[in-house]
C-alpha cells in the first residue's frame, strides 16, 4: 500500500482531533468564566459602585438633609458589609 493509510485510521485521527479541539474549547470557556468572575469580584471589592456622593444624593431625594458624618458612617457600613459578604463567600 505504499504509504496510503487505511480509511479507518484517517477517520479515527480526524475524530481524535475534533474531540481534542472541543475539549480545548470547553476548557478555555470554563477557565475564562472562572477568571472573569474572580476579576469582577476583586474589582467590585476594591472599588464599590456606591460612593459618598451617591449616598448624599439618595438621602437628598428621600427628603433628608444629611450631614457629612452621617454620609461617611453610611458609606463605611456599606463597605464593611460588602467585605463581610466577600469573606463569607470565600468560605
PDB file of N, CA, C and O in Angstrom:
ATOM      1  N   UNK A   1       0.816  -1.200   0.000  1.00  0.00           N
ATOM      2  CA  UNK A   1       0.000   0.000   0.000  1.00  0.00           C
ATOM      3  C   UNK A   1       0.849   1.249   0.000  1.00  0.00           C
ATOM      4  O   UNK A   1       0.271   2.322   0.171  1.00  0.00           O
ATOM      5  N   UNK A   2       2.067   1.230  -0.161  1.00  0.00           N
ATOM      6  CA  UNK A   2       2.989   2.349  -0.366  1.00  0.00           C
ATOM      7  C   UNK A   2       2.571   3.652   0.326  1.00  0.00           C
ATOM      8  O   UNK A   2       2.350   4.652  -0.358  1.00  0.00           O
ATOM      9  N   UNK A   3       2.457   3.672   1.643  1.00  0.00           N
ATOM     10  CA  UNK A   3       2.209   4.904   2.374  1.00  0.00           C
ATOM     11  C   UNK A   3       0.763   5.348   2.399  1.00  0.00           C
ATOM     12  O   UNK A   3       0.472   6.376   3.010  1.00  0.00           O
ATOM     13  N   UNK A   4      -0.147   4.651   1.783  1.00  0.00           N
ATOM     14  CA  UNK A   4      -1.559   5.018   1.812  1.00  0.00           C
ATOM     15  C   UNK A   4      -2.146   4.455   3.100  1.00  0.00           C
ATOM     16  O   UNK A   4      -2.064   3.254   3.355  1.00  0.00           O
ATOM     17  N   UNK A   5      -2.749   5.346   3.923  1.00  0.00           N
ATOM     18  CA  UNK A   5      -3.300   4.911   5.200  1.00  0.00           C
ATOM     19  C   UNK A   5      -4.649   4.240   4.989  1.00  0.00           C
ATOM     20  O   UNK A   5      -5.345   4.471   4.001  1.00  0.00           O
ATOM     21  N   UNK A   6      -4.977   3.428   5.927  1.00  0.00           N
ATOM     22  CA  UNK A   6      -6.271   2.776   5.935  1.00  0.00           C
ATOM     23  C   UNK A   6      -7.343   3.836   6.203  1.00  0.00           C
ATOM     24  O   UNK A   6      -7.092   4.780   6.952  1.00  0.00           O
ATOM     25  N   UNK A   7      -8.506   3.702   5.619  1.00  0.00           N
ATOM     26  CA  UNK A   7      -9.592   4.664   5.789  1.00  0.00           C
ATOM     27  C   UNK A   7     -10.012   4.755   7.257  1.00  0.00           C
ATOM     28  O   UNK A   7     -10.372   5.836   7.724  1.00  0.00           O
ATOM     29  N   UNK A   8      -9.974   3.662   7.976  1.00  0.00           N
ATOM     30  CA  UNK A   8     -10.311   3.654   9.400  1.00  0.00           C
ATOM     31  C   UNK A   8      -9.330   4.468  10.215  1.00  0.00           C
ATOM     32  O   UNK A   8      -9.731   5.145  11.162  1.00  0.00           O
ATOM     33  N   UNK A   9      -8.050   4.419   9.870  1.00  0.00           N
ATOM     34  CA  UNK A   9      -7.042   5.205  10.579  1.00  0.00           C
ATOM     35  C   UNK A   9      -7.260   6.699  10.370  1.00  0.00           C
ATOM     36  O   UNK A   9      -7.136   7.487  11.309  1.00  0.00           O
ATOM     37  N   UNK A  10      -7.581   7.084   9.150  1.00  0.00           N
ATOM     38  CA  UNK A  10      -7.835   8.502   8.846  1.00  0.00           C
ATOM     39  C   UNK A  10      -9.054   8.987   9.621  1.00  0.00           C
ATOM     40  O   UNK A  10      -9.044  10.087  10.174  1.00  0.00           O
ATOM     41  N   UNK A  11     -10.104   8.168   9.661  1.00  0.00           N
ATOM     42  CA  UNK A  11     -11.320   8.533  10.383  1.00  0.00           C
ATOM     43  C   UNK A  11     -11.034   8.710  11.871  1.00  0.00           C
ATOM     44  O   UNK A  11     -11.476   9.694  12.464  1.00  0.00           O
ATOM     45  N   UNK A  12     -10.312   7.788  12.481  1.00  0.00           N
ATOM     46  CA  UNK A  12     -10.006   7.868  13.907  1.00  0.00           C
ATOM     47  C   UNK A  12      -9.136   9.081  14.222  1.00  0.00           C
ATOM     48  O   UNK A  12      -9.337   9.748  15.236  1.00  0.00           O
ATOM     49  N   UNK A  13      -8.180   9.362  13.358  1.00  0.00           N
ATOM     50  CA  UNK A  13      -7.325  10.529  13.557  1.00  0.00           C
ATOM     51  C   UNK A  13      -8.159  11.806  13.509  1.00  0.00           C
ATOM     52  O   UNK A  13      -7.962  12.704  14.328  1.00  0.00           O
ATOM     53  N   UNK A  14      -9.077  11.892  12.571  1.00  0.00           N
ATOM     54  CA  UNK A  14      -9.943  13.069  12.446  1.00  0.00           C
ATOM     55  C   UNK A  14     -10.840  13.205  13.673  1.00  0.00           C
ATOM     56  O   UNK A  14     -10.992  14.301  14.212  1.00  0.00           O
ATOM     57  N   UNK A  15     -11.423  12.118  14.108  1.00  0.00           N
ATOM     58  CA  UNK A  15     -12.291  12.148  15.286  1.00  0.00           C
ATOM     59  C   UNK A  15     -11.497  12.572  16.520  1.00  0.00           C
ATOM     60  O   UNK A  15     -11.988  13.358  17.330  1.00  0.00           O
ATOM     61  N   UNK A  16     -10.299  12.070  16.665  1.00  0.00           N
ATOM     62  CA  UNK A  16      -9.475  12.456  17.814  1.00  0.00           C
ATOM     63  C   UNK A  16      -9.139  13.945  17.787  1.00  0.00           C
ATOM     64  O   UNK A  16      -9.159  14.601  18.829  1.00  0.00           O
ATOM     65  N   UNK A  17      -8.834  14.481  16.619  1.00  0.00           N
ATOM     66  CA  UNK A  17      -8.541  15.911  16.502  1.00  0.00           C
ATOM     67  C   UNK A  17      -9.774  16.748  16.837  1.00  0.00           C
ATOM     68  O   UNK A  17      -9.668  17.763  17.527  1.00  0.00           O
ATOM     69  N   UNK A  18     -10.925  16.332  16.359  1.00  0.00           N
ATOM     70  CA  UNK A  18     -12.159  17.070  16.654  1.00  0.00           C
ATOM     71  C   UNK A  18     -12.437  17.040  18.153  1.00  0.00           C
ATOM     72  O   UNK A  18     -12.777  18.068  18.739  1.00  0.00           O
ATOM     73  N   UNK A  19     -12.296  15.883  18.776  1.00  0.00           N
ATOM     74  CA  UNK A  19     -12.501  15.786  20.223  1.00  0.00           C
ATOM     75  C   UNK A  19     -11.502  16.640  20.995  1.00  0.00           C
ATOM     76  O   UNK A  19     -11.862  17.294  21.974  1.00  0.00           O
ATOM     77  N   UNK A  20     -10.265  16.632  20.558  1.00  0.00           N
ATOM     78  CA  UNK A  20      -9.238  17.442  21.211  1.00  0.00           C
ATOM     79  C   UNK A  20      -9.578  18.932  21.124  1.00  0.00           C
ATOM     80  O   UNK A  20      -9.433  19.660  22.106  1.00  0.00           O
ATOM     81  N   UNK A  21     -10.022  19.377  19.968  1.00  0.00           N
ATOM     82  CA  UNK A  21     -10.395  20.785  19.790  1.00  0.00           C
ATOM     83  C   UNK A  21     -11.601  21.130  20.661  1.00  0.00           C
ATOM     84  O   UNK A  21     -11.625  22.190  21.287  1.00  0.00           O
ATOM     85  N   UNK A  22     -12.600  20.252  20.708  1.00  0.00           N
ATOM     86  CA  UNK A  22     -13.782  20.518  21.530  1.00  0.00           C
ATOM     87  C   UNK A  22     -13.439  20.562  23.018  1.00  0.00           C
ATOM     88  O   UNK A  22     -13.949  21.414  23.746  1.00  0.00           O
ATOM     89  N   UNK A  23     -12.590  19.661  23.466  1.00  0.00           N
ATOM     90  CA  UNK A  23     -12.174  19.668  24.876  1.00  0.00           C
ATOM     91  C   UNK A  23     -11.388  20.941  25.190  1.00  0.00           C
ATOM     92  O   UNK A  23     -11.570  21.532  26.254  1.00  0.00           O
ATOM     93  N   UNK A  24     -10.531  21.362  24.287  1.00  0.00           N
ATOM     94  CA  UNK A  24      -9.755  22.590  24.495  1.00  0.00           C
ATOM     95  C   UNK A  24     -10.676  23.811  24.540  1.00  0.00           C
ATOM     96  O   UNK A  24     -10.485  24.695  25.375  1.00  0.00           O
ATOM     97  N   UNK A  25     -11.665  23.869  23.654  1.00  0.00           N
ATOM     98  CA  UNK A  25     -12.610  24.988  23.660  1.00  0.00           C
ATOM     99  C   UNK A  25     -13.418  25.022  24.957  1.00  0.00           C
ATOM    100  O   UNK A  25     -13.607  26.083  25.553  1.00  0.00           O
ATOM    101  N   UNK A  26     -13.883  23.869  25.379  1.00  0.00           N
ATOM    102  CA  UNK A  26     -14.656  23.799  26.618  1.00  0.00           C
ATOM    103  C   UNK A  26     -13.799  24.203  27.820  1.00  0.00           C
ATOM    104  O   UNK A  26     -14.252  24.944  28.691  1.00  0.00           O
ATOM    105  N   UNK A  27     -12.573  23.716  27.861  1.00  0.00           N
ATOM    106  CA  UNK A  27     -11.667  24.081  28.952  1.00  0.00           C
ATOM    107  C   UNK A  27     -11.369  25.574  28.967  1.00  0.00           C
ATOM    108  O   UNK A  27     -11.318  26.189  30.033  1.00  0.00           O
ATOM    109  N   UNK A  28     -11.174  26.156  27.794  1.00  0.00           N
ATOM    110  CA  UNK A  28     -10.936  27.592  27.709  1.00  0.00           C
ATOM    111  C   UNK A  28     -12.141  28.399  28.147  1.00  0.00           C
ATOM    112  O   UNK A  28     -12.000  29.431  28.804  1.00  0.00           O
ATOM    113  N   UNK A  29     -13.323  27.933  27.788  1.00  0.00           N
ATOM    114  CA  UNK A  29     -14.549  28.621  28.180  1.00  0.00           C
ATOM    115  C   UNK A  29     -14.731  28.589  29.695  1.00  0.00           C
ATOM    116  O   UNK A  29     -15.018  29.616  30.311  1.00  0.00           O
ATOM    117  N   UNK A  30     -14.569  27.430  30.285  1.00  0.00           N
ATOM    118  CA  UNK A  30     -14.723  27.299  31.738  1.00  0.00           C
ATOM    119  C   UNK A  30     -13.655  28.120  32.460  1.00  0.00           C
ATOM    120  O   UNK A  30     -13.958  28.828  33.420  1.00  0.00           O
ATOM    121  N   UNK A  31     -12.426  28.025  32.004  1.00  0.00           N
ATOM    122  CA  UNK A  31     -11.351  28.804  32.622  1.00  0.00           C
ATOM    123  C   UNK A  31     -11.571  30.302  32.480  1.00  0.00           C
ATOM    124  O   UNK A  31     -11.319  31.057  33.418  1.00  0.00           O
ATOM    125  N   UNK A  32     -12.035  30.735  31.325  1.00  0.00           N
ATOM    126  CA  UNK A  32     -12.292  32.156  31.092  1.00  0.00           C
ATOM    127  C   UNK A  32     -13.393  32.697  31.983  1.00  0.00           C
ATOM    128  O   UNK A  32     -13.281  33.802  32.513  1.00  0.00           O
ATOM    129  N   UNK A  33     -14.457  31.924  32.149  1.00  0.00           N
ATOM    130  CA  UNK A  33     -15.551  32.351  33.022  1.00  0.00           C
ATOM    131  C   UNK A  33     -15.064  32.450  34.464  1.00  0.00           C
ATOM    132  O   UNK A  33     -15.397  33.403  35.169  1.00  0.00           O
ATOM    133  N   UNK A  34     -14.278  31.472  34.904  1.00  0.00           N
ATOM    134  CA  UNK A  34     -13.764  31.478  36.270  1.00  0.00           C
ATOM    135  C   UNK A  34     -12.865  32.691  36.514  1.00  0.00           C
ATOM    136  O   UNK A  34     -13.003  33.374  37.528  1.00  0.00           O
ATOM    137  N   UNK A  35     -11.957  32.953  35.596  1.00  0.00           N
ATOM    138  CA  UNK A  35     -11.034  34.084  35.745  1.00  0.00           C
ATOM    139  C   UNK A  35     -11.788  35.410  35.697  1.00  0.00           C
ATOM    140  O   UNK A  35     -11.499  36.311  36.486  1.00  0.00           O
ATOM    141  N   UNK A  36     -12.748  35.542  34.785  1.00  0.00           N
ATOM    142  CA  UNK A  36     -13.524  36.783  34.683  1.00  0.00           C
ATOM    143  C   UNK A  36     -14.323  37.031  35.961  1.00  0.00           C
ATOM    144  O   UNK A  36     -14.426  38.169  36.420  1.00  0.00           O
ATOM    145  N   UNK A  37     -14.881  35.979  36.529  1.00  0.00           N
ATOM    146  CA  UNK A  37     -15.657  36.119  37.762  1.00  0.00           C
ATOM    147  C   UNK A  37     -14.773  36.595  38.909  1.00  0.00           C
ATOM    148  O   UNK A  37     -15.158  37.490  39.660  1.00  0.00           O
ATOM    149  N   UNK A  38     -13.597  36.003  39.045  1.00  0.00           N
ATOM    150  CA  UNK A  38     -12.675  36.408  40.110  1.00  0.00           C
ATOM    151  C   UNK A  38     -12.241  37.868  39.937  1.00  0.00           C
ATOM    152  O   UNK A  38     -12.184  38.621  40.909  1.00  0.00           O
ATOM    153  N   UNK A  39     -11.938  38.259  38.709  1.00  0.00           N
ATOM    154  CA  UNK A  39     -11.519  39.637  38.445  1.00  0.00           C
ATOM    155  C   UNK A  39     -12.646  40.615  38.773  1.00  0.00           C
ATOM    156  O   UNK A  39     -12.401  41.675  39.347  1.00  0.00           O
ATOM    157  N   UNK A  40     -13.880  40.260  38.408  1.00  0.00           N
ATOM    158  CA  UNK A  40     -15.024  41.128  38.670  1.00  0.00           C
ATOM    159  C   UNK A  40     -15.244  41.286  40.172  1.00  0.00           C
ATOM    160  O   UNK A  40     -15.480  42.394  40.654  1.00  0.00           O
ATOM    161  N   UNK A  41     -15.168  40.178  40.913  1.00  0.00           N
ATOM    162  CA  UNK A  41     -15.330  40.257  42.364  1.00  0.00           C
ATOM    163  C   UNK A  41     -14.234  41.113  42.997  1.00  0.00           C
ATOM    164  O   UNK A  41     -14.499  41.887  43.917  1.00  0.00           O
ATOM    165  N   UNK A  42     -13.018  40.975  42.510  1.00  0.00           N
ATOM    166  CA  UNK A  42     -11.904  41.764  43.031  1.00  0.00           C
ATOM    167  C   UNK A  42     -12.129  43.254  42.752  1.00  0.00           C
ATOM    168  O   UNK A  42     -11.909  44.090  43.628  1.00  0.00           O
ATOM    169  N   UNK A  43     -12.557  43.577  41.557  1.00  0.00           N
ATOM    170  CA  UNK A  43     -12.792  44.972  41.175  1.00  0.00           C
ATOM    171  C   UNK A  43     -13.906  45.596  42.014  1.00  0.00           C
ATOM    172  O   UNK A  43     -13.772  46.722  42.492  1.00  0.00           O
ATOM    173  N   UNK A  44     -14.991  44.868  42.188  1.00  0.00           N
ATOM    174  CA  UNK A  44     -16.102  45.380  42.993  1.00  0.00           C
ATOM    175  C   UNK A  44     -15.666  45.555  44.448  1.00  0.00           C
ATOM    176  O   UNK A  44     -16.060  46.520  45.102  1.00  0.00           O
ATOM    177  N   UNK A  45     -14.862  44.635  44.952  1.00  0.00           N
ATOM    178  CA  UNK A  45     -14.384  44.747  46.329  1.00  0.00           C
ATOM    179  C   UNK A  45     -13.480  45.945  46.541  1.00  0.00           C
ATOM    180  O   UNK A  45     -13.543  46.596  47.584  1.00  0.00           O
ATOM    181  N   UNK A  46     -12.642  46.242  45.562  1.00  0.00           N
ATOM    182  CA  UNK A  46     -11.704  47.361  45.701  1.00  0.00           C
ATOM    183  C   UNK A  46     -12.352  48.708  45.409  1.00  0.00           C
ATOM    184  O   UNK A  46     -12.012  49.711  46.036  1.00  0.00           O
ATOM    185  N   UNK A  47     -13.274  48.734  44.469  1.00  0.00           N
ATOM    186  CA  UNK A  47     -13.899  49.991  44.050  1.00  0.00           C
ATOM    187  C   UNK A  47     -15.415  49.827  44.020  1.00  0.00           C
ATOM    188  O   UNK A  47     -15.987  49.553  42.965  1.00  0.00           O
ATOM    189  N   UNK A  48     -16.068  49.992  45.169  1.00  0.00           N
ATOM    190  CA  UNK A  48     -17.520  49.824  45.196  1.00  0.00           C
ATOM    191  C   UNK A  48     -18.208  50.866  44.320  1.00  0.00           C
ATOM    192  O   UNK A  48     -17.714  51.980  44.149  1.00  0.00           O
ATOM    193  N   UNK A  49     -19.339  50.487  43.778  1.00  0.00           N
ATOM    194  CA  UNK A  49     -20.059  51.375  42.863  1.00  0.00           C
ATOM    195  C   UNK A  49     -20.815  52.481  43.591  1.00  0.00           C
ATOM    196  O   UNK A  49     -21.185  53.489  42.989  1.00  0.00           O
ATOM    197  N   UNK A  50     -21.041  52.287  44.882  1.00  0.00           N
ATOM    198  CA  UNK A  50     -21.762  53.280  45.661  1.00  0.00           C
ATOM    199  C   UNK A  50     -20.746  54.202  46.335  1.00  0.00           C
ATOM    200  O   UNK A  50     -19.945  53.751  47.153  1.00  0.00           O
ATOM    201  N   UNK A  51     -20.778  55.468  45.999  1.00  0.00           N
ATOM    202  CA  UNK A  51     -19.831  56.439  46.536  1.00  0.00           C
ATOM    203  C   UNK A  51     -20.531  57.341  47.551  1.00  0.00           C
ATOM    204  O   UNK A  51     -21.760  57.358  47.616  1.00  0.00           O
ATOM    205  N   UNK A  52     -19.769  58.083  48.334  1.00  0.00           N
ATOM    206  CA  UNK A  52     -20.406  59.034  49.260  1.00  0.00           C
ATOM    207  C   UNK A  52     -21.297  60.048  48.536  1.00  0.00           C
ATOM    208  O   UNK A  52     -22.324  60.463  49.074  1.00  0.00           O
ATOM    209  N   UNK A  53     -20.914  60.445  47.334  1.00  0.00           N
ATOM    210  CA  UNK A  53     -21.762  61.375  46.575  1.00  0.00           C
ATOM    211  C   UNK A  53     -23.100  60.740  46.226  1.00  0.00           C
ATOM    212  O   UNK A  53     -24.138  61.401  46.278  1.00  0.00           O
ATOM    213  N   UNK A  54     -23.079  59.454  45.870  1.00  0.00           N
ATOM    214  CA  UNK A  54     -24.326  58.756  45.549  1.00  0.00           C
ATOM    215  C   UNK A  54     -25.201  58.627  46.796  1.00  0.00           C
ATOM    216  O   UNK A  54     -26.422  58.762  46.712  1.00  0.00           O
ATOM    217  N   UNK A  55     -24.589  58.367  47.943  1.00  0.00           N
ATOM    218  CA  UNK A  55     -25.349  58.275  49.194  1.00  0.00           C
ATOM    219  C   UNK A  55     -25.960  59.630  49.521  1.00  0.00           C
ATOM    220  O   UNK A  55     -27.121  59.710  49.921  1.00  0.00           O
ATOM    221  N   UNK A  56     -25.188  60.687  49.355  1.00  0.00           N
ATOM    222  CA  UNK A  56     -25.683  62.047  49.603  1.00  0.00           C
ATOM    223  C   UNK A  56     -26.897  62.341  48.715  1.00  0.00           C
ATOM    224  O   UNK A  56     -27.896  62.893  49.176  1.00  0.00           O
ATOM    225  N   UNK A  57     -26.797  61.969  47.456  1.00  0.00           N
ATOM    226  CA  UNK A  57     -27.889  62.205  46.508  1.00  0.00           C
ATOM    227  C   UNK A  57     -29.137  61.405  46.888  1.00  0.00           C
ATOM    228  O   UNK A  57     -30.252  61.922  46.820  1.00  0.00           O
ATOM    229  N   UNK A  58     -28.950  60.152  47.286  1.00  0.00           N
ATOM    230  CA  UNK A  58     -30.106  59.324  47.675  1.00  0.00           C
ATOM    231  C   UNK A  58     -30.790  59.883  48.918  1.00  0.00           C
ATOM    232  O   UNK A  58     -32.019  59.919  48.991  1.00  0.00           O
ATOM    233  N   UNK A  59     -30.001  60.316  49.892  1.00  0.00           N
ATOM    234  CA  UNK A  59     -30.594  60.884  51.102  1.00  0.00           C
ATOM    235  C   UNK A  59     -31.340  62.178  50.784  1.00  0.00           C
ATOM    236  O   UNK A  59     -32.395  62.450  51.357  1.00  0.00           O
ATOM    237  N   UNK A  60     -30.794  62.966  49.879  1.00  0.00           N
ATOM    238  CA  UNK A  60     -31.460  64.205  49.477  1.00  0.00           C
ATOM    239  C   UNK A  60     -32.789  63.905  48.797  1.00  0.00           C
ATOM    240  O   UNK A  60     -33.782  64.592  49.036  1.00  0.00           O
ATOM    241  N   UNK A  61     -32.809  62.890  47.960  1.00  0.00           N
ATOM    242  CA  UNK A  61     -34.040  62.528  47.257  1.00  0.00           C
ATOM    243  C   UNK A  61     -35.101  61.992  48.219  1.00  0.00           C
ATOM    244  O   UNK A  61     -36.298  62.097  47.951  1.00  0.00           O
ATOM    245  N   UNK A  62     -34.659  61.417  49.338  1.00  0.00           N
ATOM    246  CA  UNK A  62     -35.612  60.919  50.332  1.00  0.00           C
ATOM    247  C   UNK A  62     -36.068  62.036  51.273  1.00  0.00           C
ATOM    248  O   UNK A  62     -36.833  61.783  52.203  1.00  0.00           O
ATOM    249  N   UNK A  63     -35.617  63.244  51.045  1.00  0.00           N
ATOM    250  CA  UNK A  63     -36.050  64.377  51.844  1.00  0.00           C
ATOM    251  C   UNK A  63     -35.222  64.608  53.093  1.00  0.00           C
ATOM    252  O   UNK A  63     -35.612  65.402  53.948  1.00  0.00           O
ATOM    253  N   UNK A  64     -34.097  63.937  53.218  1.00  0.00           N
ATOM    254  CA  UNK A  64     -33.234  64.125  54.381  1.00  0.00           C
ATOM    255  C   UNK A  64     -32.165  65.161  54.064  1.00  0.00           C
ATOM    256  O   UNK A  64     -31.744  65.319  52.918  1.00  0.00           O
ATOM    257  N   UNK A  65     -31.743  65.857  55.101  1.00  0.00           N
ATOM    258  CA  UNK A  65     -30.617  66.781  54.965  1.00  0.00           C
ATOM    259  C   UNK A  65     -29.435  66.109  55.657  1.00  0.00           C
ATOM    260  O   UNK A  65     -29.230  66.293  56.857  1.00  0.00           O
ATOM    261  N   UNK A  66     -28.648  65.323  54.896  1.00  0.00           N
ATOM    262  CA  UNK A  66     -27.602  64.519  55.539  1.00  0.00           C
ATOM    263  C   UNK A  66     -26.380  65.351  55.923  1.00  0.00           C
ATOM    264  O   UNK A  66     -25.941  66.236  55.188  1.00  0.00           O
ATOM    265  N   UNK A  67     -25.852  65.031  57.096  1.00  0.00           N
ATOM    266  CA  UNK A  67     -24.585  65.642  57.490  1.00  0.00           C
ATOM    267  C   UNK A  67     -23.457  64.795  56.914  1.00  0.00           C
ATOM    268  O   UNK A  67     -23.662  63.640  56.538  1.00  0.00           O
ATOM    269  N   UNK A  68     -22.278  65.373  56.848  1.00  0.00           N
ATOM    270  CA  UNK A  68     -21.123  64.644  56.308  1.00  0.00           C
ATOM    271  C   UNK A  68     -20.799  63.425  57.173  1.00  0.00           C
ATOM    272  O   UNK A  68     -20.394  62.385  56.655  1.00  0.00           O
ATOM    273  N   UNK A  69     -20.978  63.554  58.490  1.00  0.00           N
ATOM    274  CA  UNK A  69     -20.717  62.425  59.388  1.00  0.00           C
ATOM    275  C   UNK A  69     -21.677  61.269  59.098  1.00  0.00           C
ATOM    276  O   UNK A  69     -21.271  60.107  59.089  1.00  0.00           O
ATOM    277  N   UNK A  70     -22.945  61.591  58.863  1.00  0.00           N
ATOM    278  CA  UNK A  70     -23.939  60.553  58.565  1.00  0.00           C
ATOM    279  C   UNK A  70     -23.622  59.870  57.233  1.00  0.00           C
ATOM    280  O   UNK A  70     -23.763  58.653  57.112  1.00  0.00           O
ATOM    281  N   UNK A  71     -23.203  60.633  56.254  1.00  0.00           N
ATOM    282  CA  UNK A  71     -22.850  60.074  54.942  1.00  0.00           C
ATOM    283  C   UNK A  71     -21.656  59.135  55.079  1.00  0.00           C
ATOM    284  O   UNK A  71     -21.670  58.027  54.544  1.00  0.00           O
ATOM    285  N   UNK A  72     -20.623  59.579  55.796  1.00  0.00           N
ATOM    286  CA  UNK A  72     -19.430  58.746  55.964  1.00  0.00           C
ATOM    287  C   UNK A  72     -19.738  57.484  56.778  1.00  0.00           C
ATOM    288  O   UNK A  72     -19.202  56.413  56.491  1.00  0.00           O
ATOM    289  N   UNK A  73     -20.591  57.608  57.781  1.00  0.00           N
ATOM    290  CA  UNK A  73     -20.977  56.448  58.579  1.00  0.00           C
ATOM    291  C   UNK A  73     -21.707  55.425  57.709  1.00  0.00           C
ATOM    292  O   UNK A  73     -21.422  54.229  57.779  1.00  0.00           O
ATOM    293  N   UNK A  74     -22.640  55.893  56.896  1.00  0.00           N
ATOM    294  CA  UNK A  74     -23.382  55.006  55.999  1.00  0.00           C
ATOM    295  C   UNK A  74     -22.440  54.351  55.000  1.00  0.00           C
ATOM    296  O   UNK A  74     -22.549  53.155  54.732  1.00  0.00           O
ATOM    297  N   UNK A  75     -21.526  55.122  54.456  1.00  0.00           N
ATOM    298  CA  UNK A  75     -20.571  54.590  53.477  1.00  0.00           C
ATOM    299  C   UNK A  75     -19.679  53.514  54.106  1.00  0.00           C
ATOM    300  O   UNK A  75     -19.460  52.459  53.509  1.00  0.00           O
ATOM    301  N   UNK A  76     -19.166  53.782  55.310  1.00  0.00           N
ATOM    302  CA  UNK A  76     -18.323  52.795  55.995  1.00  0.00           C
ATOM    303  C   UNK A  76     -19.094  51.508  56.289  1.00  0.00           C
ATOM    304  O   UNK A  76     -18.551  50.411  56.155  1.00  0.00           O
ATOM    305  N   UNK A  77     -20.365  51.644  56.692  1.00  0.00           N
ATOM    306  CA  UNK A  77     -21.180  50.455  56.955  1.00  0.00           C
ATOM    307  C   UNK A  77     -21.391  49.632  55.687  1.00  0.00           C
ATOM    308  O   UNK A  77     -21.350  48.403  55.728  1.00  0.00           O
ATOM    309  N   UNK A  78     -21.614  50.299  54.579  1.00  0.00           N
ATOM    310  CA  UNK A  78     -21.805  49.595  53.308  1.00  0.00           C
ATOM    311  C   UNK A  78     -20.525  48.865  52.917  1.00  0.00           C
ATOM    312  O   UNK A  78     -20.576  47.711  52.492  1.00  0.00           O
ATOM    313  N   UNK A  79     -19.384  49.522  53.055  1.00  0.00           N
ATOM    314  CA  UNK A  79     -18.099  48.900  52.718  1.00  0.00           C
ATOM    315  C   UNK A  79     -17.843  47.699  53.629  1.00  0.00           C
ATOM    316  O   UNK A  79     -17.406  46.644  53.167  1.00  0.00           O
ATOM    317  N   UNK A  80     -18.121  47.867  54.934  1.00  0.00           N
ATOM    318  CA  UNK A  80     -17.905  46.776  55.883  1.00  0.00           C
ATOM    319  C   UNK A  80     -18.789  45.572  55.535  1.00  0.00           C
ATOM    320  O   UNK A  80     -18.337  44.428  55.592  1.00  0.00           O
ATOM    321  N   UNK A  81     -20.041  45.834  55.177  1.00  0.00           N
ATOM    322  CA  UNK A  81     -20.946  44.740  54.817  1.00  0.00           C
ATOM    323  C   UNK A  81     -20.504  44.041  53.540  1.00  0.00           C
ATOM    324  O   UNK A  81     -20.601  42.818  53.437  1.00  0.00           O
ATOM    325  N   UNK A  82     -20.023  44.802  52.573  1.00  0.00           N
ATOM    326  CA  UNK A  82     -19.594  44.169  51.320  1.00  0.00           C
ATOM    327  C   UNK A  82     -18.339  43.322  51.542  1.00  0.00           C
ATOM    328  O   UNK A  82     -18.199  42.259  50.938  1.00  0.00           O
ATOM    329  N   UNK A  83     -17.426  43.783  52.403  1.00  0.00           N
ATOM    330  CA  UNK A  83     -16.235  42.985  52.713  1.00  0.00           C
ATOM    331  C   UNK A  83     -16.608  41.724  53.488  1.00  0.00           C
ATOM    332  O   UNK A  83     -16.033  40.660  53.256  1.00  0.00           O
ATOM    333  N   UNK A  84     -17.567  41.837  54.405  1.00  0.00           N
ATOM    334  CA  UNK A  84     -18.008  40.665  55.161  1.00  0.00           C
ATOM    335  C   UNK A  84     -18.676  39.651  54.234  1.00  0.00           C
ATOM    336  O   UNK A  84     -18.478  38.446  54.384  1.00  0.00           O
ATOM    337  N   UNK A  85     -19.455  40.132  53.289  1.00  0.00           N
ATOM    338  CA  UNK A  85     -20.112  39.231  52.338  1.00  0.00           C
ATOM    339  C   UNK A  85     -19.083  38.548  51.446  1.00  0.00           C
ATOM    340  O   UNK A  85     -19.226  37.369  51.120  1.00  0.00           O
ATOM    341  N   UNK A  86     -18.050  39.282  51.051  1.00  0.00           N
ATOM    342  CA  UNK A  86     -17.000  38.695  50.213  1.00  0.00           C
ATOM    343  C   UNK A  86     -16.216  37.641  50.994  1.00  0.00           C
ATOM    344  O   UNK A  86     -15.870  36.593  50.449  1.00  0.00           O
ATOM    345  N   UNK A  87     -15.938  37.917  52.265  1.00  0.00           N
ATOM    346  CA  UNK A  87     -15.212  36.949  53.092  1.00  0.00           C
ATOM    347  C   UNK A  87     -16.061  35.702  53.326  1.00  0.00           C
ATOM    348  O   UNK A  87     -15.540  34.587  53.343  1.00  0.00           O
ATOM    349  N   UNK A  88     -17.360  35.888  53.505  1.00  0.00           N
ATOM    350  CA  UNK A  88     -18.254  34.751  53.701  1.00  0.00           C
ATOM    351  C   UNK A  88     -18.353  33.915  52.429  1.00  0.00           C
ATOM    352  O   UNK A  88     -18.454  32.690  52.499  1.00  0.00           O
ATOM    353  N   UNK A  89     -18.326  34.554  51.288  1.00  0.00           N
ATOM    354  CA  UNK A  89     -18.419  33.839  50.012  1.00  0.00           C
ATOM    355  C   UNK A  89     -17.164  33.015  49.745  1.00  0.00           C
ATOM    356  O   UNK A  89     -17.234  31.992  49.063  1.00  0.00           O
ATOM    357  N   UNK A  90     -16.019  33.444  50.273  1.00  0.00           N
ATOM    358  CA  UNK A  90     -14.769  32.702  50.068  1.00  0.00           C
ATOM    359  C   UNK A  90     -14.758  31.385  50.827  1.00  0.00           C
ATOM    360  O   UNK A  90     -14.087  30.436  50.422  1.00  0.00           O
ATOM    361  N   UNK A  91     -15.505  31.323  51.934  1.00  0.00           N
ATOM    362  CA  UNK A  91     -15.503  30.109  52.771  1.00  0.00           C
ATOM    363  C   UNK A  91     -16.214  28.996  52.117  1.00  0.00           C
ATOM    364  O   UNK A  91     -16.307  27.906  52.681  1.00  0.00           O
TER     365      UNK A  91
END
